[in-house]
Structure formats: C-alpha cells, structure tokens
C-alpha cells in the first residue's frame, strides 16, 4: 500500500480541514430541525426510576434482547404506533394513586409551608382543594419500540445515531496500528462483544491492555484500534467528553489520511459525547492537531519505511512537559 508523502504544510492543512469538518458536522447535527424534533419526541417518554431501569434490563437480558425506548400501550397508540398482537410486555412498578380531599388545616399548612412550590399534579398547592397521594405500588406493562408497528414518520431519526463502519482495511494498515500499540508496551486482545458489554473496544491503562471486538469489519477494527491508540498517545486518565472527543477526532483524521472514511460513525459519536457543544472540540484543537500529526507520521513510517525521511514531528507532549506513554491507573471505555 502506497501512502502519499505530504509536506509538513500540506499535512497540517489536511488536519485543519478535517477538524473544521468535525466542528461543522457536530454543530449541524445538534442545531438542526431534525435534532429538535427528536428531542421533542424523546420528551414524550416517561423517565423511569433507577430500580425500574435495572428491572427492565434484567428482564431484557433473560429474553436475550435489548431495549431502546419503552412506553405503555396507550402511549404508543397516542404516538401513532400499535403494539403488535401477541407481544409480551416488560414489567415496571408504578405508583397507585388517589385524589385526596384536603382539609382546611391542610390547606392552611400549604399556604404557610416555607418551601412550597407548585407541583404539576397539584400537590401542596393551596389553590386546589385536592391533591394526588400514593397509597401503594402496582405492576404495569410497557413495550419496546421494536414491539410496535406504525408509519415511518412516527419514528423520527436520531441524529446522534452512529452507523457501523463497513469495508476493508489494507493489511499493512492493521499491522502498523498493532505494531504502534505494542511499541508503547500494550497487549492487544480480540474478544467477544459480550466481554466488552457491546462497546467496540476499550483500553485498560493500568495493565497495558487494549481489547477490541471480534465481530467488527476490517475497517471498523482499524478505526477502533486507532481510537484506543489515541487514548494511549494522549495519555487520557479517564473516559469523559473531552477525552472521547479527542480520541475519536484523532482517529477520524488518521483514518481519513489512510483512505478510510469513518464520518458516519465518528461525527455522531463525537456529537453524542459532547452533547453538541463545539467548545469541547475547540478546547481540544491543539491536542488533536498534535496527536493526529504524531500518529500519521509514525504510522506512515511503519507502512512505507524509508531511511531518507526520518521522523521529525515535534514531541506530542512538548507543551505539556510530560512523558509519552506514562500509564494511567484508569480504565477507558469506548
């Protein structure tokens, strides 16, 4: 595989152009009408307690399925969708309520209660003669969106949804990525999706281990290795919006240089982690620029080694005054 050798200025221009693409894409995703429609749609769904969420997850695991969006039978009907005949619902605990007629003393207490705030159900509202009270709990059934049918327009597209990366990857690129990771003292393991809780990969810096899934396309495997390599090279101590933005942006730029387009995955991933806040990207610009240039140079040298063109890229951490490859005692998850 031949990699076009660019001048330092040309390489920097391409990196800057890719960063601009990322910034514009994230801004467009989270300011579009599509995004606002999606948020409005999400707002129609009930937010379940932590206990109910764990119970739903447990039921889904026993059925060997995954849940996306769940709602009651009539809620789905109100949104133009119908639960299919024969579908079995998932159980949740719901409050058993009744309307209580307030006494004059209770009304007076509501008026004098120092921390009073009007509730949407009328509770503690001195202007109302009744209030909603809970007498116990009951079991109700909810259904996942996958158990319903309806017109396409009743399921607005999630702008943050990432599309799987498909396609091939030259063997030399994969080899170069693995060599670069191992040169930094890390071991690579290919494991099942269950082992990674369906993540594409992760890095455990405390034991110098990188793991990626065994069911990814060659191109997706290469992108995931690059993402984890970026975590290592940038010495990320934890997984947070800043570090995930830097790692995925770096991976996108490096992959683009190597001829593999990952924008349909990377842009949504970055927008999701940053919640559309382009300032996160802007704060990371210099880190991404230096990281991308460093990795491009090093991978180029492994793919097309030459003796007349030694690596002259500046130290990735010259400004940070820290050494490259210092292990961080944290686990990073993609």
N, C-alpha and C positions, 0 to 999 in steps of 0.2 A: 504494500500500500504506500503510495507516494503522498507525502504531506508538503504542501506548498510552503516554502520558507519565505516569510514576510520580513520586511524591515521592522525595526522597533516602532517606528511611527505608524506604519500600516497596521501592525498588530494592536497597538494602543487604540487606533481609530476603530477597529472592528470591535474591540472590547467596549468602548464607549457607546458605539451604536447598539450593541446588544443590551447594555444597561438601560439605554433610553427605551428600547423595545419593552423591556420588563416593566419599567416605571409606567409607561403609557398603557400597557395592557392591564396592569393592576388597577390603575385609575379608571380605565374604561369599564372594567368588569363591575366595579363597586359603585359607579355613579350612573349606570345605565337604567333605563326603564325596566329592563328585564330583571335587574337586581332588586329594584324597589317592588316589583310585582311578586318576586319570590319572597321577600321579607313579609309583605302583606299576607301572603299565603301561609307562611310559617306561623304568623301570629294567630291564626285561627286554631292552632293545635294547643291542647292542654299541656302544661308543664307538670310532669309527674314528680312526686317526691323521690328521694334517693332510694327509699325502701321499695317503692313500686318499680323503679328503674332496674334495681337488682333482681327483683322477682320476674320482670319481663325478660331480662337477659337469661335468667335461669331456665325459664320455660322455652325460650327460643333455642337454647343450647340443647335441651332434651329433645327437641324436634329437629335438631340439626339444620337450623335455618337462621337467618339474620333478619333483624327488624330495622326498618328505615323510619317511617312515620306511622304512628298508630293513632286511632281515633275510634269513637263509638259508632255504632251502626247508623244512628240518625245524623251524626255529624258528617259522615261520609255522604249520606243522601243529600244533606243541605249544600254540599260542595259539588253536586252533580255526579257523584260516583255511587256505585251499588256494590255491596259486599256480595260475592258470588255464593250461590246456593251450595250448602254443604261445608262451607268454610268453618273451621273451629276457631273461636276467639281466644285471646290471651287474657288471663285474669289480672285485675288490678283492684286494690282496695279503694273504695270511695266513701266519703262521709255520708251518713244517714242523717239528714237534716229535717228540721221542722220550723215553722214560723211561730215565734213566741210573742204573746200579747204582753207588752211591757206595763208594769205597774207605775203609778205616779212617782213612787220613790225611785224606781229605776230610771225614769225619765229625768228626774232631778239630778240623779247621780251622773247621768250622761252630760247634763249641762255644766256640771261643776268639775268634771273629770279633767285634770290639768293637761293630760297628754292626749286629749280627744282628737281624733282625726276621722273624717267621714270615710266609711268603708263602702265599697261598691255594692255590697249586699245590704246596706242599711244598718249594719251593726254599730252600736254606740252612737247613733245619730239621734240627737234629741228632737229632731223634727219629725221623726217617724214613730208610730205607735207600736210597731212590731220590729222584731229582729230575727235573723236566722241563727239558730242554735244547732249544735251537733248532739245527737243522742246516742250515736254509736257508729259502727262501720259496716259496710256491706261489700259484697263482691260484684263487680261489674265486668263485662267483657268488651275488649277493644280488638280492632282488626288492623293489620298492617296494610299499607297501601298496595302491596303485592297481592292481597286477597280481594282487591276491588277491581271493577271494570268501569270504564267511562270514557268520554271523548278525550282526545289528546290535550285539548286546551284546559282541561281540569287538572292537569299535572304540569305546572309551569317548570321550565328548565332551571336547574340550579346553576347559576353562572360560575360557582366555585367548584363544580364537579370536574374531576380530572379524568382525562381519557387515558386508558392504558397505552403505554408505548409499545408499538409493534415494529417489526422489521428486524433486519440482520445487523450484525456488527462485525467488522473485519477482525480476524483472529489476532492480528498484531496489536490492535487497539485494546482488546481484552487482556492480552498478555502484558502490555505496557502498564495498564492500570493495576493489575495484580502485582507486578514487579515493584511498582512505586509504593504500593501499600505495604508490601513485605519489607521493602528497603527501610521503611520507617518503624520496623520492629513489630508489625502486626501480623496475625494469622487470619486467614480467610476461611470461613466455613459456609457451605451451601446447605441450607436447611429447609424444612417444610414450612408452609405458610402458617400452620398451627403453632409452630415453635415461636414464630415472630408475632403472634396474635394478628395475622393478616397484614402487618406492615411489610414494606418491600425489603427493608434491611435495617440494621442498627449497628452502632459501634459501642463497644464496651471498653472504654479507655483504660480502666483500672487493671484489666487483664490483657490489654492489647489484642482485642478480638473484633473482627468485622464479620458480620453474618448477613447473607442475602438469601432470598427465596429461590427455591429450585424450579419454580414454575414460571419464571419470567422469560420474556422473549430475549434474544441476544442483545438487542438494543436497550431494552429496559434494564437488563443486568448491568450493562456498561454504564448507563446513567446512574444506577443505584450505587455502583462501586465508586463513581466519581463524586457523588453526593457524600458518601462516607469518607472518601479521601479528603474532601474539602473540610469536613468536620475535624479530621486529624490535623491537616495542614494549618488550619486557622485556630487550632488549639481551643476549641469550644469546650467549656467546662460543664455545660448543661444544654438541654433542649428547650429553647424558648423562641418567641417570634424573631428576635434578632439573629440568633444562630441559624435557625432554619431558613430564614430569608437569605443569609449569606451563603450557606451551603448549597441551596438549590439554585440560586442565581449563578454561583460559580460553576456548578455542574452544567447548567444550561449553556453558559458561554463556552466552556471547554468542549462540550459535546457538539455545539454548533461549529466550532473550529475544526473538529474532527469529521464533520459531514453528517452528523446525526441530529435531526430536528426533534426537540422534546417540548416545544412550546405548548402543545395541547395538554400536556401534563404539568409542566413547570409553572406556567402562568397561574393556573388555578390553585396549585399548591402554595405558591408564594402569597397569592391574594387571600387564601384561607388563613394562613398563619399570621399575616399582618393585618387581617381584617380590613384590607383595602387602604391602610394607612401608608401612603407613599413616603412619608417622612422616615419610616423604618428603613426603606430602601435607600433613601438619600443619606441617612446617617451611616450606612454601610458601604457607600460607594467606593471609598478608597480601599477598604478591606477587600471588597470583591474584585476591584481592579488589580490589586497586587496579587491576590490569591489566584485569579484566573491566569495572569501572565506567568506566574511561577509554575503553575501546573502545566500550562500549554508548553512552555519551554522544556520542562522535564520530560513530559510525555513525547514531545517531538523528538527529543534526543534518544529515547528508547525505541521509537518506531523507525526512525531513519537516522541511526547514529552516524556522525561524521566527526573527524578529528580537526578539520579546519574551521569549525564553527563552535567553539567551546561555549558552554552556558555562561552568560554574563548577566543574567537577570539579577536585580537587587534582592537582598535578603527580604523575605516576606515580612519579617518582623523587625526590620531595622528601626522603624519608628516606635515600636512597642518595647524594644530593648528586652526581649525575652527570647529564649532559645527555641528553635523549631523542633517539634516532636516531643515536648515535655508532656508526659502522660497526665491526664486529668482524672481524679478519682470519682468519675461520674459515669452514668450510663446515658448514652444518647440514642434516641429512637427516632426513626424516620416515619 
